[in-house]
Amino acid sequence: MLIQNAVPVRVSTTDGSIITTFCLLDPCCSTNIVSTELKEALNLHGSPRTLSVDTAIGNATMGSELVNINVGDVQGKNQYNIDCEVLPLTHLRDLHVPVKADFELFPQLKYLRGFRADIAAVTMIIGAKSHMLFTSTEIHQADNGLVISRIPLGHLFFGPSSAKYRDFSSELSLT
């Protein structure tokens, strides 16, 4: 299983709602996006708008909503206020996220060893609009090839996971 730029994060709102989940850092995306699932879980309300979505395989115009959140490391030490578009990101639920076995590969990740995300899936994309959140200050590689990079949001994971299978037991069902 390959992890692609996944970061465990803590997302909060001005009314005090907090959810831990995973974001994807995507330098090819020009904006920040939260899933409709995360919007509903945090009871976010924003400004309706129309968004042009352009990808390598085509473009589309979609209805969106602009919301404001705080995103930060799971310890709650650092947080950043960002605006996000709301779009269905159901296709990202199949992306692999780091698991306990991955955390145990690195002594730098002691703070994550007991971590269990409220929503154990990628529910947001942080794009180039928030480029300051991409800055790596240190990089480490495990023997299995998994790489972690220290960034303002905590640690970014890229490469092969130690997981033997995807554990869905900790995922929150909002249906």
C-alpha positions in Angstrom: 0.0 0.0 0.0 1.3 3.4 -1.0 0.7 6.6 1.1 0.7 9.7 -1.1 1.4 13.0 0.8 -1.1 12.2 3.7 -0.9 14.3 6.8 -2.8 13.6 10.1 -4.5 16.9 11.0 -6.8 18.5 13.6 -9.5 20.7 12.0 -11.4 23.1 14.1 -14.0 25.8 13.7 -14.8 29.1 15.5 -17.6 27.5 17.4 -15.2 25.0 19.0 -16.0 21.9 16.9 -12.9 19.7 16.4 -12.3 16.7 14.2 -9.1 14.8 13.5 -8.7 13.4 10.0 -6.2 13.3 7.2 -5.4 15.8 4.5 -3.6 15.4 1.2 -1.0 18.0 0.3 -1.3 18.6 -3.4 0.9 21.2 -5.0 -0.9 20.7 -8.3 -4.2 21.9 -6.8 -4.5 25.6 -6.8 -7.0 25.9 -3.9 -7.9 24.2 -0.6 -10.9 21.8 -0.5 -12.8 20.1 2.2 -15.1 17.1 1.6 -18.9 17.5 2.1 -18.5 14.8 4.8 -16.1 17.0 6.8 -18.3 20.1 6.2 -21.3 18.2 7.6 -19.3 16.7 10.6 -18.1 20.2 11.6 -21.5 21.8 10.8 -19.8 24.4 8.6 -21.8 27.0 6.7 -20.3 29.2 4.0 -21.0 31.3 0.9 -22.5 29.4 -2.1 -20.5 29.9 -5.3 -19.7 28.4 -8.6 -16.2 26.8 -9.1 -14.4 25.9 -12.3 -12.6 22.6 -11.8 -9.8 22.0 -14.3 -7.9 18.7 -14.4 -5.6 16.9 -16.8 -8.6 14.9 -18.1 -11.1 17.8 -18.5 -12.9 20.6 -16.8 -16.3 21.1 -15.2 -18.3 23.8 -13.4 -19.5 22.8 -10.0 -21.5 24.3 -7.2 -19.4 24.9 -4.1 -19.4 26.7 -0.8 -16.6 28.7 0.6 -15.9 27.9 4.3 -13.3 29.0 6.8 -11.5 26.5 9.1 -8.4 26.2 11.3 -6.2 23.3 10.4 -3.2 22.2 12.4 -1.1 19.4 13.9 -3.0 16.8 15.9 -1.4 18.0 19.1 -3.1 21.4 18.7 0.2 23.3 19.0 0.1 24.9 15.6 -3.0 26.0 13.6 -3.5 27.9 10.5 -6.7 29.7 9.3 -7.6 28.8 5.7 -10.5 29.2 3.3 -11.7 26.1 1.6 -14.0 25.1 -1.2 -16.5 22.3 -0.3 -16.7 19.5 -2.9 -17.5 15.8 -2.8 -14.2 14.1 -2.3 -15.5 10.5 -2.1 -12.8 9.3 -4.6 -10.2 10.1 -1.9 -11.6 7.7 0.6 -9.7 4.9 -1.1 -6.3 6.6 -0.6 -4.1 4.9 2.0 -3.3 6.8 5.2 -0.6 6.0 7.8 -1.4 3.4 10.5 0.1 2.6 13.8 2.8 0.3 12.3 4.0 3.3 10.2 4.1 5.6 13.3 6.2 3.0 15.1 9.0 3.1 12.4 10.1 6.6 13.5 11.2 7.8 16.9 10.1 11.3 15.8 6.5 10.1 15.8 6.1 9.1 19.4 3.3 11.7 19.7 1.3 9.7 17.1 1.6 6.3 18.6 -1.9 6.5 20.3 -3.5 8.5 17.5 -6.8 7.4 16.1 -8.4 9.8 13.7 -12.1 10.7 14.1 -12.4 10.2 10.3 -9.6 7.8 9.2 -9.6 8.9 5.6 -8.4 11.8 3.5 -11.2 14.4 3.8 -9.4 17.5 2.6 -6.9 18.8 0.1 -4.5 21.5 0.9 -3.3 23.1 -2.4 -0.7 25.5 -3.6 -2.8 28.4 -2.3 -1.4 27.5 1.1 2.1 26.9 -0.1 3.6 27.9 3.3 2.2 24.6 4.8 4.4 22.6 2.4 7.8 23.6 3.8 9.8 20.6 5.0 12.3 21.2 7.8 13.5 17.6 8.2 13.1 14.4 6.2 13.5 10.8 7.4 13.3 7.5 5.5 12.5 4.0 7.0 14.1 0.8 5.8 10.9 -0.1 4.0 11.1 3.2 2.0 8.4 5.2 3.8 9.4 8.8 4.0 8.2 11.4 6.6 8.7 15.1 6.2 8.3 17.5 9.1 6.0 20.3 7.9 4.1 23.1 9.8 1.1 20.7 10.1 3.1 17.9 11.7 4.4 15.1 9.5 3.7 14.2 5.9 3.8 10.6 4.9 4.9 9.4 1.4 5.8 5.9 0.3 5.0 2.3 1.2 3.0 1.7 4.3 3.7 -1.1 6.8 0.0 -1.9 6.8 -0.9 -5.4 5.6 -4.5 -4.3 5.0 -6.7 -1.2 5.3 -8.3 -1.0 8.8 -11.8 0.5 8.5 -12.7 -0.1 12.1 -11.9 3.4 13.3 -13.7 5.3 10.5 -16.6 7.5 11.5 -19.8 6.8 9.6 -21.8 10.0 9.0 -24.7 8.5 7.1 
